[in-house]
């Protein structure tokens, strides 16, 4: 079996001959799984180091990815003038098909990047967005509409490309549980994820969802709405 076939057999529970291997930072030549993502718009250049197309700026004290130091929607009055990135900007997907042809024997993941809840907190600010979810849900909805609208357009493009799955990166857990009440998660976020996963499955592709922390309270929901691979990288918080 090719590496791709081994991964698919594992996901579909068809008795693979071995456990698939996924390297995400190095040793890619030994990995059954490879990942790529959409590129910045052609011709876009940051106005300062760490600036993203979304308008927030990454700041790190060490060699880790750090965190956004600015939030373009921290002042709610900035929303009406805010222009998010164009998901269909030229140059975003030009590299995907050549990459897929060169690695046709591997299981290919197309990444949405940092997504959903995390992206919303980067735009609004973590504390402000959590307050919005509870105290000003219409505000939270408007921010989420921006984020998920962009993601859904990216997903549509991926569904037409020769990749095997779409991968999300949305950290939901503290060391002890979800960052919001499970009831709120189910009311606000589950329907949005379910719509995305349905789009992906309709195109015959798999859903791969990464989330750090103790996310026990949403695992059953994720299975119900169609996650094929749930990537949990902190087994110790689950007692494993």
DRENPA-3360 file (N, C-alpha, C; in nm, 2 decimals, always signed):
BEGIN
1 = XXXXXXXX = +0.08/-0.12/+0.00/+0.00/+0.00/+0.00/+0.09/+0.12/+0.00 ~ +0.04/+0.23/-0.07/+0.11/+0.36/-0.06/+0.09/+0.42/+0.07 ~ +0.17/+0.52/+0.11/+0.14/+0.59/+0.23/+0.00/+0.65/+0.24 ~ -0.05/+0.70/+0.12/-0.18/+0.76/+0.12/-0.28/+0.65/+0.15 ~ -0.27/+0.53/+0.09/-0.36/+0.42/+0.11/-0.36/+0.38/+0.26 ~ -0.24/+0.38/+0.32/-0.23/+0.34/+0.46/-0.31/+0.43/+0.55 ~ -0.30/+0.56/+0.52/-0.37/+0.66/+0.60/-0.52/+0.65/+0.58 ~ -0.57/+0.64/+0.46/-0.71/+0.62/+0.43/-0.76/+0.50/+0.50;
9 = XXXXXXXX = -0.69/+0.39/+0.49/-0.74/+0.26/+0.56/-0.75/+0.28/+0.71 ~ -0.66/+0.36/+0.77/-0.67/+0.38/+0.91/-0.79/+0.47/+0.94 ~ -0.81/+0.58/+0.87/-0.92/+0.67/+0.89/-1.06/+0.60/+0.87 ~ -1.06/+0.51/+0.77/-1.19/+0.44/+0.74/-1.20/+0.30/+0.81 ~ -1.10/+0.28/+0.90/-1.10/+0.15/+0.99/-1.11/+0.03/+0.90 ~ -1.02/+0.02/+0.80/-1.01/-0.09/+0.71/-0.89/-0.17/+0.73 ~ -0.85/-0.19/+0.86/-0.74/-0.28/+0.89/-0.61/-0.24/+0.82 ~ -0.55/-0.13/+0.84/-0.43/-0.09/+0.78/-0.31/-0.18/+0.82;
17 = XXXXXXXX = -0.21/-0.20/+0.73/-0.10/-0.29/+0.77/-0.01/-0.24/+0.88 ~ -0.02/-0.11/+0.91/+0.06/-0.05/+1.01/+0.00/+0.08/+1.05 ~ +0.05/+0.14/+1.16/+0.00/+0.27/+1.20/+0.06/+0.38/+1.11 ~ -0.03/+0.47/+1.06/+0.03/+0.58/+0.98/+0.12/+0.67/+1.06 ~ +0.21/+0.74/+0.99/+0.31/+0.83/+1.05/+0.28/+0.97/+1.00 ~ +0.28/+1.06/+1.09/+0.26/+1.20/+1.05/+0.36/+1.29/+1.12 ~ +0.46/+1.34/+1.04/+0.55/+1.44/+1.09/+0.51/+1.58/+1.05 ~ +0.50/+1.67/+1.15/+0.45/+1.80/+1.11/+0.55/+1.91/+1.11;
25 = XXXXXXXX = +0.67/+1.89/+1.16/+0.77/+2.00/+1.17/+0.90/+1.96/+1.10 ~ +0.93/+1.83/+1.08/+1.06/+1.79/+1.03/+1.04/+1.65/+0.98 ~ +1.15/+1.59/+0.91/+1.15/+1.45/+0.87/+1.04/+1.42/+0.77 ~ +1.00/+1.52/+0.69/+0.89/+1.50/+0.60/+0.90/+1.38/+0.51 ~ +1.03/+1.35/+0.48/+1.05/+1.23/+0.38/+1.00/+1.10/+0.44 ~ +0.99/+1.10/+0.57/+0.94/+0.98/+0.64/+0.79/+0.98/+0.67 ~ +0.72/+1.09/+0.64/+0.58/+1.10/+0.68/+0.49/+1.05/+0.57 ~ +0.38/+0.98/+0.62/+0.28/+0.94/+0.53/+0.19/+1.06/+0.49;
33 = XXXXXXXX = +0.19/+1.16/+0.57/+0.10/+1.28/+0.55/+0.18/+1.40/+0.53 ~ +0.14/+1.48/+0.43/+0.20/+1.61/+0.40/+0.09/+1.72/+0.41 ~ +0.13/+1.84/+0.44/+0.04/+1.95/+0.45/+0.08/+2.07/+0.37 ~ -0.01/+2.14/+0.32/+0.01/+2.27/+0.26/-0.10/+2.36/+0.29 ~ -0.10/+2.49/+0.25/-0.21/+2.58/+0.28/-0.21/+2.69/+0.18 ~ -0.31/+2.77/+0.19/-0.32/+2.88/+0.09/-0.21/+2.99/+0.12 ~ -0.17/+3.06/+0.02/-0.06/+3.15/+0.02/-0.12/+3.29/+0.04 ~ -0.03/+3.39/+0.08/-0.07/+3.53/+0.08/-0.11/+3.57/-0.06;
41 = XXXXXXXX = -0.19/+3.67/-0.07/-0.23/+3.72/-0.20/-0.11/+3.77/-0.27 ~ -0.11/+3.75/-0.40/+0.01/+3.79/-0.49/+0.03/+3.94/-0.47 ~ +0.15/+3.97/-0.44/+0.19/+4.11/-0.43/+0.17/+4.17/-0.29 ~ +0.11/+4.10/-0.20/+0.09/+4.15/-0.07/+0.22/+4.15/+0.01 ~ +0.25/+4.26/+0.08/+0.37/+4.27/+0.16/+0.33/+4.33/+0.30 ~ +0.38/+4.28/+0.41/+0.34/+4.33/+0.54/+0.40/+4.47/+0.56 ~ +0.32/+4.55/+0.62/+0.37/+4.69/+0.65/+0.47/+4.70/+0.76 ~ +0.48/+4.59/+0.84/+0.57/+4.58/+0.95/+0.60/+4.44/+0.98;
49 = XXXXXXXX = +0.71/+4.40/+1.04/+0.74/+4.26/+1.07/+0.63/+4.20/+1.15 ~ +0.59/+4.08/+1.11/+0.48/+4.01/+1.19/+0.34/+4.04/+1.15 ~ +0.32/+4.14/+1.06/+0.19/+4.18/+1.02/+0.13/+4.07/+0.93 ~ +0.00/+4.04/+0.95/-0.07/+3.95/+0.87/-0.17/+4.02/+0.78 ~ -0.23/+3.94/+0.69/-0.33/+4.00/+0.60/-0.46/+4.04/+0.68 ~ -0.48/+3.98/+0.79/-0.59/+4.01/+0.87/-0.58/+4.15/+0.95 ~ -0.45/+4.19/+0.96/-0.43/+4.32/+1.03/-0.38/+4.31/+1.17 ~ -0.36/+4.19/+1.22/-0.30/+4.18/+1.35/-0.15/+4.15/+1.33;
57 = XXXXXXXX = -0.07/+4.18/+1.44/+0.08/+4.16/+1.43/+0.12/+4.06/+1.53 ~ +0.20/+3.96/+1.48/+0.25/+3.86/+1.57/+0.37/+3.91/+1.65 ~ +0.38/+3.87/+1.78/+0.49/+3.91/+1.86/+0.53/+3.79/+1.94 ~ +0.66/+3.76/+1.94/+0.72/+3.65/+2.01/+0.84/+3.69/+2.09 ~ +0.85/+3.63/+2.21/+0.96/+3.65/+2.30/+1.07/+3.55/+2.28 ~ +1.04/+3.44/+2.20/+1.14/+3.34/+2.18/+1.12/+3.28/+2.04 ~ +1.15/+3.16/+2.01/+1.14/+3.10/+1.88/+1.01/+3.03/+1.85 ~ +0.91/+3.05/+1.95/+0.78/+3.00/+1.92/+0.70/+3.09/+1.83;
65 = XXXXXXXX = +0.58/+3.05/+1.80/+0.50/+3.14/+1.71/+0.46/+3.27/+1.78 ~ +0.45/+3.27/+1.91/+0.41/+3.39/+1.99/+0.26/+3.41/+1.98 ~ +0.22/+3.53/+1.99/+0.08/+3.56/+1.99/+0.06/+3.70/+1.93 ~ -0.06/+3.73/+1.88/-0.09/+3.86/+1.82/-0.08/+3.97/+1.93 ~ -0.01/+4.08/+1.90/+0.01/+4.19/+1.99/-0.09/+4.30/+1.97 ~ -0.15/+4.30/+1.85/-0.25/+4.40/+1.82/-0.38/+4.33/+1.77 ~ -0.49/+4.40/+1.78/-0.62/+4.34/+1.74/-0.70/+4.44/+1.66 ~ -0.72/+4.42/+1.53/-0.78/+4.53/+1.45/-0.92/+4.56/+1.49;
73 = XXXXXXXX = -0.99/+4.47/+1.56/-1.13/+4.50/+1.60/-1.14/+4.52/+1.75 ~ -1.03/+4.56/+1.81/-1.04/+4.58/+1.96/-1.13/+4.70/+1.99 ~ -1.13/+4.80/+1.90/-1.23/+4.91/+1.91/-1.34/+4.87/+1.82 ~ -1.46/+4.85/+1.88/-1.57/+4.80/+1.80/-1.61/+4.89/+1.69 ~ -1.59/+5.02/+1.70/-1.62/+5.12/+1.60/-1.54/+5.09/+1.47 ~ -1.43/+5.01/+1.48/-1.35/+4.99/+1.36/-1.42/+4.88/+1.26 ~ -1.52/+4.82/+1.31/-1.58/+4.70/+1.23/-1.63/+4.75/+1.10 ~ -1.70/+4.86/+1.09/-1.77/+4.89/+0.96/-1.66/+4.92/+0.85;
81 = XXXXXXXX = -1.55/+4.97/+0.89/-1.44/+5.00/+0.79/-1.35/+4.89/+0.77 ~ -1.36/+4.78/+0.85/-1.26/+4.67/+0.84/-1.28/+4.59/+0.71 ~ -1.17/+4.56/+0.64/-1.18/+4.48/+0.52/-1.09/+4.36/+0.54 ~ -1.16/+4.24/+0.55/-1.08/+4.12/+0.57/-1.01/+4.08/+0.44 ~ -0.92/+3.98/+0.45/-0.85/+3.93/+0.33/-0.95/+3.88/+0.23 ~ -0.91/+3.89/+0.10/-0.99/+3.83/-0.01/-0.95/+3.68/-0.03 ~ -1.04/+3.59/+0.00/-1.01/+3.45/-0.02/-0.98/+3.41/-0.16 ~ -1.03/+3.49/-0.26/-1.01/+3.45/-0.40/-0.90/+3.54/-0.46;
89 = XXXXXXXX = -0.82/+3.60/-0.38/-0.71/+3.69/-0.44/-0.62/+3.60/-0.52 ~ -0.57/+3.66/-0.63/-0.47/+3.58/-0.72/-0.35/+3.54/-0.64 ~ -0.30/+3.42/-0.67/-0.18/+3.36/-0.61/-0.20/+3.27/-0.49 ~ -0.32/+3.27/-0.44/-0.34/+3.19/-0.31/-0.32/+3.04/-0.33 ~ -0.36/+2.99/-0.45/-0.37/+2.84/-0.46/-0.28/+2.79/-0.58 ~ -0.20/+2.88/-0.64/-0.12/+2.84/-0.76/-0.03/+2.72/-0.73 ~ +0.02/+2.71/-0.61/+0.12/+2.61/-0.57/+0.06/+2.47/-0.54 ~ -0.07/+2.46/-0.52/-0.13/+2.34/-0.47/-0.12/+2.23/-0.57;
97 = XXXXXXXX = -0.16/+2.25/-0.69/-0.17/+2.14/-0.79/-0.03/+2.08/-0.82 ~ +0.07/+2.17/-0.84/+0.21/+2.11/-0.86/+0.26/+2.03/-0.74 ~ +0.23/+2.08/-0.62/+0.27/+2.01/-0.50/+0.20/+1.88/-0.49 ~ +0.07/+1.87/-0.52/-0.01/+1.75/-0.52/+0.04/+1.65/-0.62 ~ +0.08/+1.69/-0.74/+0.13/+1.60/-0.84/+0.26/+1.54/-0.79 ~ +0.35/+1.62/-0.73/+0.48/+1.57/-0.69/+0.47/+1.47/-0.57 ~ +0.35/+1.47/-0.50/+0.34/+1.39/-0.38/+0.21/+1.31/-0.39 ~ +0.18/+1.26/-0.50/+0.05/+1.19/-0.52/+0.04/+1.06/-0.44;
105 = XXXXXXXX = +0.15/+1.01/-0.39/+0.15/+0.88/-0.31/+0.12/+0.91/-0.16 ~ +0.12/+1.04/-0.12/+0.10/+1.07/+0.02/-0.04/+1.12/+0.04 ~ -0.08/+1.11/+0.17/-0.21/+1.17/+0.21/-0.19/+1.32/+0.23 ~ -0.26/+1.40/+0.15/-0.24/+1.54/+0.14/-0.34/+1.62/+0.21 ~ -0.30/+1.70/+0.31/-0.38/+1.79/+0.39/-0.37/+1.93/+0.34 ~ -0.49/+1.99/+0.32/-0.49/+2.14/+0.28/-0.54/+2.21/+0.40 ~ -0.46/+2.30/+0.45/-0.49/+2.37/+0.58/-0.56/+2.50/+0.56 ~ -0.66/+2.52/+0.65/-0.73/+2.64/+0.66/-0.65/+2.74/+0.75;
113 = XXXXXXXX = -0.55/+2.68/+0.82/-0.46/+2.76/+0.91/-0.53/+2.77/+1.05 ~ -0.49/+2.87/+1.12/-0.55/+2.91/+1.25/-0.69/+2.95/+1.22 ~ -0.79/+2.89/+1.28/-0.93/+2.90/+1.23/-1.03/+2.94/+1.34 ~ -1.15/+2.96/+1.29/-1.26/+2.97/+1.38/-1.25/+3.06/+1.50 ~ -1.27/+3.00/+1.62/-1.26/+3.07/+1.75/-1.13/+3.14/+1.77 ~ -1.02/+3.07/+1.74/-0.89/+3.14/+1.76/-0.88/+3.26/+1.67 ~ -0.91/+3.25/+1.54/-0.90/+3.37/+1.45/-0.99/+3.48/+1.50 ~ -1.11/+3.45/+1.56/-1.20/+3.56/+1.61/-1.13/+3.63/+1.73;
121 = XXXXXXXX = -1.07/+3.55/+1.81/-1.00/+3.62/+1.93/-0.88/+3.70/+1.88 ~ -0.82/+3.66/+1.78/-0.71/+3.75/+1.73/-0.76/+3.88/+1.67 ~ -0.87/+3.88/+1.61/-0.93/+4.00/+1.55/-0.98/+4.09/+1.66 ~ -1.05/+4.04/+1.76/-1.12/+4.12/+1.85/-1.04/+4.14/+1.98 ~ -0.95/+4.04/+2.01/-0.89/+4.04/+2.14/-0.95/+3.93/+2.22 ~ -0.88/+3.85/+2.30/-0.93/+3.73/+2.36/-1.04/+3.77/+2.47 ~ -1.00/+3.86/+2.56/-1.10/+3.89/+2.66/-1.22/+3.96/+2.60 ~ -1.21/+4.05/+2.51/-1.32/+4.11/+2.45/-1.41/+4.02/+2.37;
129 = XXXXXXXX = -1.35/+3.92/+2.30/-1.44/+3.83/+2.23/-1.52/+3.73/+2.32 ~ -1.45/+3.69/+2.43/-1.52/+3.61/+2.53/-1.64/+3.69/+2.59 ~ -1.62/+3.81/+2.62/-1.72/+3.90/+2.67/-1.84/+3.91/+2.57 ~ -1.80/+3.93/+2.44/-1.90/+3.94/+2.34/-1.99/+3.81/+2.33 ~ -1.93/+3.69/+2.35/-2.00/+3.57/+2.34/-2.11/+3.56/+2.44 ~ -2.09/+3.62/+2.56/-2.18/+3.61/+2.67/-2.27/+3.74/+2.68 ~ -2.21/+3.85/+2.65/-2.28/+3.98/+2.68/-2.33/+4.05/+2.56 ~ -2.27/+4.02/+2.44/-2.31/+4.09/+2.32/-2.30/+3.99/+2.21;
137 = XXXXXXXX = -2.39/+3.89/+2.21/-2.38/+3.79/+2.11/-2.39/+3.83/+1.96 ~ -2.46/+3.94/+1.94/-2.47/+3.99/+1.80/-2.33/+4.04/+1.75 ~ -2.25/+4.10/+1.84/-2.12/+4.14/+1.81/-2.03/+4.01/+1.77 ~ -2.04/+3.91/+1.86/-1.97/+3.79/+1.84/-2.00/+3.73/+1.70 ~ -2.13/+3.73/+1.67/-2.18/+3.67/+1.54/-2.12/+3.75/+1.42 ~ -2.11/+3.88/+1.43/-2.06/+3.95/+1.32/-1.91/+3.92/+1.30 ~ -1.83/+3.91/+1.40/-1.69/+3.87/+1.39/-1.68/+3.73/+1.33 ~ -1.76/+3.63/+1.38/-1.76/+3.50/+1.34/-1.80/+3.49/+1.19;
145 = XXXXXXXX = -1.90/+3.57/+1.15/-1.94/+3.57/+1.01/-1.82/+3.61/+0.92 ~ -1.74/+3.70/+0.96/-1.62/+3.74/+0.88/-1.52/+3.62/+0.87 ~ -1.49/+3.56/+0.99/-1.40/+3.45/+0.99/-1.45/+3.33/+0.91 ~ -1.57/+3.29/+0.94/-1.62/+3.16/+0.88/-1.65/+3.19/+0.73 ~ -1.69/+3.31/+0.70/-1.71/+3.34/+0.56/-1.58/+3.33/+0.47 ~ -1.47/+3.38/+0.53/-1.34/+3.36/+0.46/-1.31/+3.21/+0.45 ~ -1.32/+3.14/+0.56/-1.28/+3.00/+0.57/-1.37/+2.92/+0.47 ~ -1.50/+2.94/+0.46/-1.58/+2.87/+0.37/-1.55/+2.89/+0.23;
153 = XXXXXXXX = -1.50/+3.01/+0.19/-1.46/+3.03/+0.05/-1.33/+2.95/+0.03 ~ -1.24/+2.95/+0.13/-1.11/+2.87/+0.11/-1.15/+2.72/+0.09 ~ -1.24/+2.68/+0.17/-1.28/+2.53/+0.17/-1.34/+2.50/+0.03 ~ -1.42/+2.59/-0.03/-1.47/+2.57/-0.16/-1.36/+2.55/-0.26 ~ -1.26/+2.63/-0.25/-1.14/+2.61/-0.35/-1.07/+2.48/-0.32 ~ -1.05/+2.45/-0.20/-0.98/+2.32/-0.17/-1.06/+2.20/-0.22 ~ -1.19/+2.21/-0.21/-1.27/+2.10/-0.25/-1.26/+2.07/-0.40 ~ -1.21/+2.16/-0.48/-1.19/+2.15/-0.62/-1.05/+2.11/-0.66;
161 = XXXXXXXX = -0.96/+2.09/-0.56/-0.82/+2.07/-0.58/-0.79/+1.92/-0.54 ~ -0.68/+1.87/-0.59/-0.65/+1.72/-0.57/-0.58/+1.70/-0.43 ~ -0.66/+1.73/-0.32/-0.61/+1.70/-0.19/-0.70/+1.60/-0.12 ~ -0.66/+1.54/-0.01/-0.74/+1.44/+0.05/-0.82/+1.49/+0.17 ~ -0.78/+1.59/+0.23/-0.86/+1.64/+0.34/-0.83/+1.79/+0.37 ~ -0.92/+1.85/+0.45/-0.91/+1.99/+0.49/-0.88/+1.98/+0.64 ~ -0.78/+2.06/+0.68/-0.74/+2.06/+0.82/-0.76/+2.19/+0.88 ~ -0.82/+2.19/+1.00/-0.84/+2.31/+1.08/-0.75/+2.31/+1.20;
169 = XXXXXXXX = -0.72/+2.44/+1.25/-0.64/+2.45/+1.37/-0.71/+2.55/+1.46 ~ -0.78/+2.49/+1.56/-0.86/+2.58/+1.65/-0.85/+2.53/+1.79 ~ -0.76/+2.58/+1.87/-0.74/+2.54/+2.00/-0.86/+2.58/+2.09 ~ -0.91/+2.48/+2.16/-1.03/+2.51/+2.24/-1.01/+2.48/+2.39 ~ -0.90/+2.41/+2.43/-0.90/+2.37/+2.56/-0.80/+2.44/+2.65 ~ -0.83/+2.46/+2.78/-0.74/+2.49/+2.88/-0.68/+2.35/+2.93 ~ -0.61/+2.35/+3.04/-0.56/+2.22/+3.09/-0.67/+2.14/+3.15 ~ -0.79/+2.21/+3.18/-0.89/+2.14/+3.26/-1.02/+2.13/+3.18;
177 = XXXXXXXX = -1.04/+2.20/+3.07/-1.17/+2.20/+3.00/-1.18/+2.30/+2.89 ~ -1.30/+2.31/+2.83/-1.32/+2.41/+2.72/-1.30/+2.55/+2.78 ~ -1.27/+2.64/+2.69/-1.26/+2.79/+2.73/-1.39/+2.85/+2.75 ~ -1.50/+2.79/+2.70/-1.64/+2.84/+2.72/-1.72/+2.73/+2.77 ~ -1.84/+2.76/+2.82/-1.93/+2.65/+2.86/-1.97/+2.56/+2.74 ~ -1.97/+2.43/+2.76/-2.01/+2.34/+2.65/-2.14/+2.38/+2.59 ~ -2.24/+2.43/+2.67/-2.37/+2.47/+2.61/-2.35/+2.58/+2.51 ~ -2.27/+2.68/+2.54/-2.25/+2.79/+2.45/-2.17/+2.74/+2.33;
185 = XXXXXXXX = -2.07/+2.65/+2.34/-2.00/+2.59/+2.23/-2.10/+2.52/+2.13 ~ -2.19/+2.45/+2.19/-2.29/+2.37/+2.11/-2.38/+2.47/+2.03 ~ -2.42/+2.58/+2.10/-2.52/+2.67/+2.04/-2.45/+2.75/+1.93 ~ -2.33/+2.80/+1.95/-2.27/+2.90/+1.86/-2.18/+2.83/+1.76 ~ -2.10/+2.74/+1.80/-1.99/+2.69/+1.71/-2.02/+2.56/+1.65 ~ -2.09/+2.47/+1.71/-2.12/+2.34/+1.65/-2.19/+2.35/+1.52 ~ -2.29/+2.44/+1.50/-2.36/+2.45/+1.37/-2.26/+2.50/+1.26 ~ -2.17/+2.59/+1.30/-2.08/+2.64/+1.20/-1.98/+2.54/+1.15;
193 = XXXXXXXX = -1.93/+2.46/+1.25/-1.84/+2.35/+1.21/-1.92/+2.25/+1.12 ~ -2.04/+2.21/+1.17/-2.11/+2.11/+1.09/-2.13/+2.15/+0.95 ~ -2.16/+2.28/+0.92/-2.18/+2.32/+0.78/-2.05/+2.31/+0.71 ~ -1.94/+2.34/+0.77/-1.81/+2.33/+0.70/-1.78/+2.18/+0.67 ~ -1.80/+2.10/+0.77/-1.76/+1.95/+0.75/-1.85/+1.89/+0.64 ~ -1.98/+1.93/+0.63/-2.07/+1.88/+0.53/-2.02/+1.92/+0.39 ~ -1.97/+2.04/+0.38/-1.92/+2.09/+0.25/-1.80/+2.00/+0.21 ~ -1.71/+1.97/+0.30/-1.59/+1.89/+0.27/-1.63/+1.75/+0.24;
201 = XXXXXXXX = -1.72/+1.69/+0.31/-1.76/+1.55/+0.28/-1.83/+1.54/+0.15 ~ -1.91/+1.64/+0.12/-1.98/+1.64/-0.01/-1.88/+1.63/-0.13 ~ -1.76/+1.68/-0.11/-1.66/+1.68/-0.21/-1.58/+1.55/-0.21 ~ -1.61/+1.46/-0.12/-1.54/+1.33/-0.11/-1.41/+1.34/-0.03 ~ -1.39/+1.44/+0.05/-1.27/+1.46/+0.12/-1.29/+1.44/+0.28 ~ -1.18/+1.43/+0.35/-1.19/+1.41/+0.49/-1.17/+1.54/+0.57 ~ -1.21/+1.53/+0.70/-1.20/+1.65/+0.79/-1.10/+1.61/+0.90 ~ -1.00/+1.70/+0.91/-0.89/+1.68/+1.01/-0.90/+1.80/+1.10;
209 = XXXXXXXX = -0.91/+1.78/+1.23/-0.93/+1.90/+1.32/-0.83/+1.89/+1.44 ~ -0.75/+1.99/+1.45/-0.65/+2.00/+1.56/-0.71/+2.09/+1.67 ~ -0.69/+2.04/+1.79/-0.73/+2.13/+1.90/-0.65/+2.09/+2.03 ~ -0.57/+2.18/+2.08/-0.49/+2.15/+2.20/-0.58/+2.17/+2.33 ~ -0.53/+2.12/+2.44/-0.59/+2.13/+2.56/-0.69/+2.01/+2.59 ~ -0.76/+2.03/+2.70/-0.86/+1.93/+2.74/-0.99/+1.96/+2.68 ~ -1.02/+1.90/+2.57/-1.14/+1.93/+2.49/-1.24/+1.81/+2.50 ~ -1.24/+1.74/+2.61/-1.32/+1.62/+2.62/-1.47/+1.65/+2.60;
217 = XXXXXXXX = -1.52/+1.77/+2.64/-1.66/+1.80/+2.63/-1.71/+1.82/+2.49 ~ -1.62/+1.84/+2.39/-1.66/+1.85/+2.26/-1.63/+1.73/+2.17 ~ -1.56/+1.63/+2.22/-1.52/+1.52/+2.13/-1.64/+1.45/+2.08 ~ -1.74/+1.42/+2.16/-1.86/+1.35/+2.11/-1.93/+1.43/+2.00 ~ -1.94/+1.56/+2.02/-2.00/+1.65/+1.92/-1.93/+1.64/+1.79 ~ -1.79/+1.65/+1.80/-1.71/+1.65/+1.68/-1.73/+1.52/+1.60 ~ -1.74/+1.41/+1.67/-1.76/+1.28/+1.60/-1.90/+1.29/+1.53 ~ -2.00/+1.34/+1.60/-2.13/+1.34/+1.55/-2.14/+1.42/+1.42;
225 = XXXXXXXX = -2.07/+1.54/+1.42/-2.08/+1.62/+1.30/-1.98/+1.60/+1.19 ~ -1.90/+1.49/+1.21/-1.82/+1.44/+1.10/-1.67/+1.46/+1.10 ~ -1.61/+1.49/+1.21/-1.46/+1.49/+1.21/-1.41/+1.35/+1.18 ~ -1.32/+1.34/+1.09/-1.26/+1.21/+1.06/-1.13/+1.18/+1.14 ~ -1.05/+1.29/+1.16/-0.93/+1.28/+1.24/-0.94/+1.39/+1.34 ~ -0.93/+1.36/+1.47/-0.93/+1.46/+1.57/-0.79/+1.46/+1.63 ~ -0.71/+1.56/+1.61/-0.57/+1.57/+1.64/-0.56/+1.63/+1.78 ~ -0.53/+1.55/+1.88/-0.51/+1.59/+2.02/-0.37/+1.57/+2.06;
233 = XXXXXXXX = -0.29/+1.67/+2.09/-0.15/+1.66/+2.11/-0.11/+1.67/+2.26 ~ -0.21/+1.66/+2.35/-0.18/+1.67/+2.49/-0.25/+1.55/+2.56 ~ -0.20/+1.43/+2.54/-0.26/+1.31/+2.60/-0.26/+1.32/+2.75 ~ -0.17/+1.39/+2.81/-0.16/+1.39/+2.96/-0.28/+1.46/+3.02 ~ -0.34/+1.55/+2.95/-0.46/+1.62/+3.01/-0.58/+1.53/+3.01 ~ -0.57/+1.42/+2.93/-0.68/+1.32/+2.93/-0.65/+1.20/+3.02 ~ -0.54/+1.21/+3.09/-0.51/+1.09/+3.18/-0.44/+0.98/+3.10 ~ -0.39/+1.00/+2.98/-0.33/+0.90/+2.90/-0.18/+0.90/+2.93;
% end
